[in-house]
Amino acid sequence: ALIHTDYTLPPSLGAGVASTLGPTPAHATPNDAQNQRAIDAYLKIGLDTIHPDVTLMWLNDPDGTAHENGVGAPLTRTSLTLVDGGIGRIEDTLRAKGLLDRTNIIVTSDHGFSTHTGALELESLVDPFAKTMADGTKDVVVAEGAIYVRGASQPARVNAIVAALQRRPEVGAIFTRPAANAGREGIVPGTLSFDVARWNHPRSGDILVSANWTETVNSAGFAGTTTETGIAGHGSSSPFDIHNTLIAAGPDFREHATSDAPTSNVDIAPTLLRLLGLPAAPSMTGRVIEEALRNGRAPATVTHAEETVSTPDGSYVLTARISSVAGYRYLDSTRVRRNARP
């Protein structure tokens, strides 16, 4: 079953959902009312009617509040407190129903957060390289950090765009299609391969660009800035954006334990399947987070490596920090260093 703010599947549940939960509250900042409705959907319908083996619950705040107000802002802190209270309400209800000691709870975020300094205008930077097509549209399209050069392969134009971006201080890591040697370097000198960011898929663009970042502390005392526009957000290869929250509790997880082994959100599904006694699908790219399980084993080794590429003149040097565990590779962050052109 799926209970969304706008619809319910199967539709036959719709009347009961509307009667139990009422209309979806208007969006607010913090967006606690919508979060509490999602929690109610689990507590009042999930537990009492559907009896699911697995529940995936999306709480859409503090994301919006942090975007609008900034990392560490009073409203952002309030939103976090409200989410914490909502999770506590879930635990209290499970305890009252005698279900808490039989329920595993995983709390994760889909990204970290950084303060934005507002310097990167990617579309403006690539616009001089765009041509107008017969239908009046431009043949270079920017979508978030992805750059698409429409039409047949045009390596010379891709190289020219990358070279211009490498000279801009607000631009951080740049990724392109893998070079022929299948290493970590992209097809354009001084870029990393899409494979490093796991972005090498049929719909990927010609260039992927990350905003540059620093460890500068903002006015609220939180480190991490990127050159994206706006107040705060995510999406770069900064460690402050990549490293997210992962907390697990329940009968199958270790207690009072932390782990430095890298994980990713793609590891959650295989872990859930292990807890259900089901095999992971061969198509899944994640691993079982053994080190978090009560009866699991910590990985024998965790390795950390750096992959560095540079332009032929050495003016743009790009380094990826990569961790590996149990045969799985994780991108930790990237760092750009610019040197004087010879």
C-alpha positions as CSV (number, residue, x, y, z in Angstrom):
1,A,0.0,0.0,0.0
2,L,1.1,3.6,-0.7
3,I,-0.3,6.6,1.2
4,H,0.8,9.8,-0.3
5,T,-0.3,13.4,0.4
6,D,-2.1,13.4,-3.0
7,Y,-3.3,9.8,-3.6
8,T,-3.5,6.3,-2.1
9,L,-2.7,2.9,-3.7
10,P,-4.7,0.8,-3.9
11,P,-7.5,3.3,-4.5
12,S,-9.8,1.2,-2.3
13,L,-7.9,2.5,0.8
14,G,-8.6,6.1,-0.2
15,A,-11.9,6.5,1.7
16,G,-10.5,5.0,4.9
17,V,-7.3,7.2,4.7
18,A,-9.4,10.4,4.2
19,S,-11.7,9.5,7.1
20,T,-8.8,8.6,9.5
21,L,-6.2,11.3,8.5
22,G,-8.4,14.1,7.2
23,P,-7.2,16.5,4.4
24,T,-3.5,17.0,3.9
25,P,-2.4,20.1,5.8
26,A,-1.0,23.1,3.9
27,H,2.7,23.2,3.6
28,A,4.4,25.2,6.3
29,T,7.8,26.1,7.7
30,P,8.6,24.0,9.6
31,N,6.4,21.4,7.8
32,D,5.6,19.5,11.0
33,A,1.9,19.0,10.2
34,Q,2.5,17.1,7.0
35,N,5.2,15.1,8.8
36,Q,2.8,14.2,11.6
37,R,0.2,13.1,9.1
38,A,2.7,10.7,7.6
39,I,3.4,9.3,11.0
40,D,-0.3,9.0,11.7
41,A,-0.7,7.1,8.4
42,Y,1.7,4.5,9.8
43,L,0.4,4.4,13.4
44,K,-3.3,4.6,12.7
45,I,-3.6,2.8,9.3
46,G,-0.4,0.8,8.9
47,L,-0.3,-0.8,12.3
48,D,-4.1,-1.2,12.7
49,T,-5.2,-2.1,9.2
50,I,-2.4,-3.0,6.8
51,H,0.1,-4.7,9.2
52,P,3.1,-4.3,7.0
53,D,6.3,-6.2,7.3
54,V,8.3,-3.2,6.1
55,T,7.3,0.5,6.2
56,L,9.2,3.2,4.3
57,M,8.2,6.6,5.6
58,W,9.3,9.9,4.1
59,L,9.3,13.0,6.3
60,N,9.8,15.9,4.0
61,D,11.2,18.3,6.7
62,P,13.8,19.5,7.9
63,D,14.9,19.6,4.2
64,G,12.6,22.5,3.2
65,T,13.2,24.5,6.3
66,A,16.9,24.2,6.0
67,H,16.8,25.2,2.3
68,E,14.8,28.3,3.2
69,N,16.5,29.3,6.5
70,G,20.0,27.8,6.4
71,V,22.1,25.3,8.3
72,G,21.8,25.8,12.0
73,A,19.2,28.5,11.8
74,P,16.6,28.6,14.7
75,L,13.8,27.3,12.5
76,T,16.0,24.6,11.1
77,R,16.8,23.5,14.7
78,T,13.2,23.6,15.6
79,S,12.3,21.4,12.6
80,L,14.9,18.8,13.8
81,T,13.5,18.9,17.3
82,L,10.0,18.3,15.9
83,V,11.2,15.3,13.7
84,D,12.9,13.9,16.8
85,G,9.6,14.2,18.7
86,G,7.8,12.4,15.9
87,I,10.2,9.5,15.9
88,G,9.7,9.4,19.7
89,R,5.9,9.2,19.1
90,I,6.5,6.2,16.9
91,E,8.5,4.4,19.5
92,D,6.0,5.3,22.3
93,T,3.1,3.8,20.2
94,L,5.1,0.7,19.3
95,R,6.0,0.2,23.0
96,A,2.3,0.6,24.0
97,K,1.3,-2.0,21.5
98,G,4.0,-4.4,22.6
99,L,5.8,-4.1,19.3
100,L,8.9,-2.1,20.0
101,D,11.1,-5.0,20.9
102,R,10.1,-6.7,17.6
103,T,10.6,-3.7,15.4
104,N,13.8,-2.5,13.7
105,I,13.9,1.3,13.0
106,I,16.4,2.9,10.6
107,V,16.6,6.6,10.3
108,T,18.5,8.1,7.4
109,S,18.7,11.3,5.3
110,D,19.2,11.3,1.6
111,H,22.0,13.9,1.8
112,G,23.9,16.3,4.0
113,F,23.7,20.1,3.9
114,S,25.9,23.1,3.2
115,T,25.6,26.9,3.4
116,H,25.5,28.4,-0.1
117,T,27.6,31.4,-1.1
118,G,25.8,32.1,-4.4
119,A,28.6,32.4,-7.0
120,L,28.0,29.5,-9.4
121,E,25.8,30.3,-12.4
122,L,26.4,27.3,-14.5
123,E,23.9,28.1,-17.2
124,S,25.5,31.5,-17.8
125,L,29.0,29.9,-17.9
126,V,28.1,27.5,-20.7
127,D,25.7,29.8,-22.6
128,P,28.5,31.2,-24.9
129,F,29.1,27.7,-26.2
130,A,25.4,27.1,-27.1
131,K,24.0,27.3,-30.6
132,T,20.4,27.9,-31.6
133,M,18.7,24.9,-33.2
134,A,16.1,25.1,-36.0
135,D,13.3,25.0,-33.4
136,G,14.7,28.0,-31.6
137,T,16.0,26.1,-28.6
138,K,19.6,25.9,-27.5
139,D,21.7,22.8,-28.2
140,V,23.5,23.0,-24.8
141,V,21.1,22.2,-21.9
142,V,21.9,22.5,-18.2
143,A,19.9,20.5,-15.7
144,E,21.2,20.9,-12.1
145,G,24.9,20.1,-12.5
146,A,24.5,18.1,-15.7
147,I,25.4,19.6,-19.1
148,Y,23.9,18.0,-22.3
149,V,25.3,18.8,-25.7
150,R,22.4,17.8,-28.0
151,G,22.9,16.0,-31.2
152,A,25.8,13.8,-32.4
153,S,28.9,13.5,-30.3
154,Q,30.9,16.7,-30.3
155,P,34.1,16.1,-28.3
156,A,35.7,19.4,-29.3
157,R,32.8,21.4,-27.9
158,V,32.7,19.3,-24.7
159,N,36.5,19.9,-24.3
160,A,36.1,23.6,-24.8
161,I,33.3,23.8,-22.2
162,V,35.3,21.8,-19.7
163,A,38.4,23.9,-20.2
164,A,36.4,27.1,-19.6
165,L,34.8,25.6,-16.4
166,Q,38.2,24.5,-15.1
167,R,39.3,28.1,-15.0
168,R,36.4,29.3,-12.9
169,P,37.1,29.3,-9.1
170,E,33.4,28.7,-8.3
171,V,33.5,25.4,-10.2
172,G,34.6,22.3,-8.2
173,A,34.9,18.7,-9.5
174,I,34.1,18.0,-13.1
175,F,33.2,14.5,-14.4
176,T,33.0,13.3,-18.0
177,R,32.5,9.9,-19.7
178,P,35.2,7.3,-18.9
179,A,38.4,7.4,-20.9
180,A,39.3,4.5,-23.1
181,N,41.6,3.0,-20.5
182,A,38.7,2.4,-18.1
183,G,40.5,4.1,-15.3
184,R,39.3,6.8,-13.0
185,E,40.0,9.6,-15.4
186,G,37.3,11.1,-17.7
187,I,37.6,11.4,-21.4
188,V,38.5,15.1,-21.1
189,P,41.9,15.7,-19.5
190,G,41.7,16.8,-15.9
191,T,38.2,15.3,-15.2
192,L,37.1,12.3,-13.3
193,S,35.2,9.5,-14.9
194,F,31.4,9.3,-14.4
195,D,32.1,5.9,-12.9
196,V,33.7,7.6,-9.9
197,A,30.3,9.2,-9.1
198,R,28.3,6.2,-10.3
199,W,26.7,8.4,-12.9
200,N,27.6,6.4,-16.0
201,H,24.1,5.5,-17.2
202,P,22.3,5.8,-20.6
203,R,20.7,9.1,-19.7
204,S,23.8,10.8,-18.3
205,G,24.8,14.1,-19.9
206,D,28.2,14.9,-21.4
207,I,29.5,16.8,-18.4
208,L,28.7,16.7,-14.7
209,V,29.8,19.7,-12.6
210,S,29.9,20.1,-8.8
211,A,30.1,23.4,-7.0
212,N,33.3,24.2,-5.3
213,W,33.3,23.9,-1.5
214,T,35.1,25.0,1.6
215,E,35.2,24.2,5.3
216,T,34.2,27.7,6.3
217,V,32.0,28.0,9.3
218,N,28.7,29.8,8.9
219,S,27.1,32.3,11.3
220,A,25.4,29.6,13.2
221,G,28.7,27.7,13.8
222,F,28.3,25.0,11.2
223,A,31.1,24.2,8.8
224,G,30.7,23.6,5.1
225,T,30.0,26.0,2.2
226,T,29.5,25.6,-1.5
227,T,29.3,28.1,-4.3
228,E,25.7,27.1,-5.2
229,T,23.1,29.9,-5.2
230,G,20.4,30.3,-2.6
231,I,20.7,30.0,1.2
232,A,21.6,26.4,1.8
233,G,21.3,23.0,0.1
234,H,23.1,20.0,-1.2
235,G,24.1,18.2,-4.4
236,S,27.9,18.8,-4.6
237,S,30.7,16.3,-4.0
238,S,31.6,18.1,-0.8
239,P,31.9,15.8,2.3
240,F,29.3,18.0,4.0
241,D,26.8,17.2,1.3
242,I,27.7,13.5,0.7
243,H,28.0,12.4,4.3
244,N,24.5,11.9,5.6
245,T,22.8,10.5,8.7
246,L,22.3,6.8,9.4
247,I,21.0,5.5,12.7
248,A,19.6,2.1,13.4
249,A,17.9,0.6,16.5
250,G,16.0,-2.6,17.2
251,P,16.4,-6.2,18.1
252,D,18.6,-7.0,15.2
253,F,21.0,-4.1,15.6
254,R,24.0,-3.6,17.9
255,E,23.5,-1.3,20.8
256,H,25.6,1.7,21.8
257,A,27.9,1.1,18.8
258,T,29.3,3.3,16.1
259,S,31.1,2.3,12.9
260,D,33.6,4.2,10.7
261,A,33.0,1.8,7.8
262,P,31.5,3.7,4.8
263,T,27.9,3.0,3.9
264,S,25.4,4.4,1.3
265,N,21.7,4.5,1.2
266,V,21.8,1.8,-1.5
267,D,23.0,-0.5,1.3
268,I,19.7,-0.2,3.2
269,A,17.6,-2.4,0.9
270,P,20.0,-5.4,1.0
271,T,20.2,-5.0,4.8
272,L,16.4,-5.0,5.1
273,L,16.1,-8.1,2.9
274,R,18.7,-9.8,5.1
275,L,16.5,-9.0,8.2
276,L,13.5,-10.5,6.4
277,G,15.4,-13.6,5.4
278,L,15.2,-12.8,1.7
279,P,18.0,-12.7,-0.9
280,A,19.1,-9.4,-2.4
281,A,18.4,-9.1,-6.1
282,P,21.4,-9.4,-8.4
283,S,20.7,-5.9,-9.8
284,M,21.2,-4.3,-6.4
285,T,24.4,-2.4,-6.1
286,G,24.5,-2.1,-2.3
287,R,25.8,-4.4,0.4
288,V,24.4,-5.7,3.7
289,I,25.6,-3.5,6.5
290,E,27.0,-6.4,8.5
291,E,28.9,-4.3,11.0
292,A,25.6,-2.8,12.3
293,L,23.9,-6.1,12.9
294,R,23.8,-7.8,16.2
295,N,25.1,-11.0,14.7
296,G,27.1,-9.4,11.9
297,R,30.8,-9.1,11.5
298,A,32.8,-5.9,11.1
299,P,34.6,-5.7,7.8
300,A,38.1,-7.0,7.9
301,T,39.6,-4.0,6.3
302,V,38.5,-0.5,5.2
303,T,40.8,1.1,2.7
304,H,41.1,4.8,1.8
305,A,42.6,6.0,-1.4
306,E,42.9,9.1,-3.5
307,E,42.6,9.4,-7.3
308,T,44.1,12.5,-8.8
309,V,43.8,13.9,-12.3
310,S,45.0,17.2,-13.7
311,T,45.0,19.3,-16.8
312,P,48.1,19.0,-18.9
313,D,49.4,22.3,-17.7
314,G,48.7,21.5,-14.1
315,S,46.5,24.5,-13.5
316,Y,43.5,22.4,-12.4
317,V,44.1,19.4,-10.1
318,L,41.2,17.3,-9.1
319,T,41.3,14.7,-6.3
320,A,38.7,12.1,-5.4
321,R,38.8,10.5,-2.0
322,I,37.4,7.0,-2.2
323,S,36.8,4.3,0.5
324,S,36.4,0.6,-0.1
325,V,34.9,-2.1,2.1
326,A,34.1,-5.7,1.4
327,G,34.6,-5.1,-2.4
328,Y,32.3,-2.0,-2.4
329,R,33.6,1.4,-3.3
330,Y,32.3,4.8,-1.9
331,L,33.0,8.3,-3.0
332,D,33.8,10.3,0.1
333,S,34.5,13.7,-1.4
334,T,36.4,15.6,-4.1
335,R,38.8,18.5,-3.8
336,V,40.1,20.9,-6.4
337,R,43.4,22.8,-6.4
338,R,44.1,25.5,-8.9
339,N,47.7,26.6,-9.7
340,A,49.0,29.5,-11.8
341,R,49.0,28.7,-15.5
342,P,52.5,28.4,-16.8
